[in-house]
Amino acid sequence: MPPRSTLKQPPLRQPLEKGGQETDALALGAQGLLCRIEFWVEGSRQLAPLRFFVDSGASYSYLNKSQAIEHGIAIPGREMETVRRTLTASGPATSTFRVGRLRGWWHAGLAGHPMDWPVMIRMDDPPGAPPLLGLGGVVRVCRWVIDGTLTPAEPFGVLTMEDLR
């Protein structure tokens, strides 16, 4: 195993939110608590944040083709295309994806080395589907800790993301 980097991204502490009535939460089928983060994506254009829902149970991160284009994320060629059956809030669906990569930071200050994150880019762009950040492909270099301790500032708890490199 390679030695750990001394240029880690600082931990991100993000409050959990109550889910259920917001349009985005309903599109995800979220019930209970949810968490959103901005991931500062290194793309072919300017560096810009892309707002993701965090899903610790997701095997992959997902992004629509239109979102990838808007944020300058390279869309791989057809040789990286796969058809997958996914379980969505409205039931099972079959979609065409291209396996790509995100590169960026979870802090606006862009401290530390960027994180490489595998992503499934949905080529058939279902309407209203927000980007979803999962642990697939980064579980050895990124840890997520969900703390349910309630405080006045964080009434539903907090998610902390840590760079383990």
CORSULGI-V374509 format. One record per residue. RES is the residue in one small letter. PHI is phi in degrees with one decimal (999 if undefined). PSI is psi in whole degrees, -180 to 180 (NA if undefined). D_CENTER is the distance of its C-alpha to the mean C-alpha in Angstrom with 1 decimal. Layout:
{{RES PHI PSI D_CENTER} {RES PHI PSI D_CENTER}}
This chain:
{{m 999 133 25.6} {p -67.0 155 25.2} {p -64.2 151 25.9} {r -71.5 145 23.1} {s -74.9 149 22.4} {t -92.4 1 23.8} {l -110.1 53 21.4} {k -73.3 157 18.4} {q -74.6 142 15.9} {p -65.2 152 17.2} {p -59.1 148 15.6} {l -110.6 129 13.5} {r -112.3 114 15.0} {q -124.7 123 13.4} {p -63.1 143 15.6} {l -77.7 152 14.9} {e -121.6 154 16.1} {k -73.0 131 18.4} {g -109.8 169 17.1} {g 131.2 -42 19.3} {q -105.9 -18 21.0} {e -71.0 148 18.5} {t -57.0 -46 18.0} {d -62.7 -42 14.2} {a -64.2 -40 14.7} {l -66.5 -37 17.4} {a -63.2 -32 15.5} {l -86.6 -12 13.1} {g 76.3 22 16.2} {a -70.3 133 15.2} {q -130.9 133 18.3} {g 97.3 -119 18.8} {l -110.9 153 16.1} {l -145.0 169 12.5} {c -142.9 139 10.3} {r -123.1 142 8.5} {i -132.2 157 7.7} {e -97.2 128 8.6} {f -111.4 117 7.4} {w -80.1 102 10.8} {v -85.1 130 10.8} {e -85.6 111 14.1} {g -125.0 -173 15.5} {s -74.0 -19 19.0} {r -101.0 -142 19.7} {q -77.1 157 19.2} {l -72.1 123 16.3} {a -141.2 147 14.4} {p -79.1 144 11.5} {l -123.0 125 8.9} {r -85.7 120 8.0} {f -111.8 147 4.8} {f -84.6 137 6.0} {v -93.2 130 5.5} {d -133.6 99 7.5} {s -65.2 -17 9.5} {g -94.1 -3 11.6} {a -78.3 132 9.5} {s -70.9 -28 11.0} {y -136.9 164 8.6} {s -93.8 144 5.4} {y -125.7 149 7.2} {l -154.5 142 8.4} {n -80.9 154 12.0} {k -56.3 -44 14.7} {s -63.4 -37 15.8} {q -68.2 -39 12.6} {a -62.6 -45 12.7} {i -62.7 -47 16.4} {e -59.1 -34 16.1} {h -102.1 10 14.0} {g 70.1 26 16.1} {i -85.4 128 13.7} {a -63.1 132 16.3} {i -101.0 118 16.6} {p -62.4 164 18.5} {g -72.1 176 21.9} {r -60.3 -22 23.1} {e -65.4 -17 23.7} {m -101.8 17 20.0} {e -88.5 142 20.0} {t -145.4 149 19.8} {v -107.2 126 20.4} {r -131.0 147 18.7} {r -94.6 126 19.4} {t -121.4 157 16.6} {l -102.4 118 17.1} {t -112.4 176 16.1} {a -60.0 -30 17.4} {s -98.8 13 20.5} {g 114.9 -176 21.2} {p -67.8 147 20.8} {a -146.2 152 20.1} {t -110.1 130 20.6} {s -136.7 156 18.5} {t -98.6 129 18.8} {f -125.4 156 15.9} {r -120.9 132 16.0} {v -81.5 119 14.4} {g -131.5 -164 13.1} {r -139.7 142 11.4} {l -103.0 148 9.3} {r -136.3 124 11.3} {g 176.8 -161 11.0} {w -130.4 152 11.1} {w -96.4 5 9.8} {h -121.3 137 13.4} {a -62.4 -26 15.4} {g -73.6 -10 18.2} {l 55.3 36 16.6} {a -76.6 145 18.5} {g 79.8 -179 18.5} {h -75.7 147 17.4} {p -65.3 153 14.1} {m -96.0 134 11.6} {d -91.9 128 11.5} {w -128.5 119 8.5} {p -64.1 144 9.7} {v -143.4 143 8.4} {m -97.4 117 10.6} {i -95.0 116 11.9} {r -73.6 119 13.9} {m -85.1 -18 17.3} {d -101.6 11 18.9} {d 37.6 72 16.7} {p -63.9 139 17.1} {p -65.7 138 18.0} {g 75.4 5 15.8} {a -81.0 116 12.7} {p -77.9 159 9.7} {p -62.0 144 6.4} {l -126.2 128 4.5} {l -104.8 118 1.9} {g -115.8 170 5.5} {l -85.2 -8 8.2} {g -56.1 127 10.0} {g 88.5 -9 11.6} {v -129.3 7 11.0} {v -60.4 -26 12.8} {r -85.3 -16 15.8} {v -117.2 -3 14.6} {c -143.1 131 12.1} {r -117.0 138 13.3} {w -114.7 128 12.0} {v -119.9 123 15.1} {i -102.5 120 15.5} {d -112.8 118 18.9} {g -87.7 10 20.8} {t -64.7 127 23.5} {l -95.0 134 24.3} {t -133.1 164 25.6} {p -58.3 -37 26.7} {a -77.4 -26 23.9} {e -132.0 75 21.3} {p -68.4 -11 22.9} {f -117.7 3 20.2} {g 102.2 -169 19.2} {v -149.1 150 16.4} {l -107.7 131 13.2} {t -114.9 129 13.8} {m -106.4 131 11.6} {e -124.5 138 14.1} {d -87.8 118 14.6} {l -97.6 3 17.1} {r -67.6 NA 18.3}}
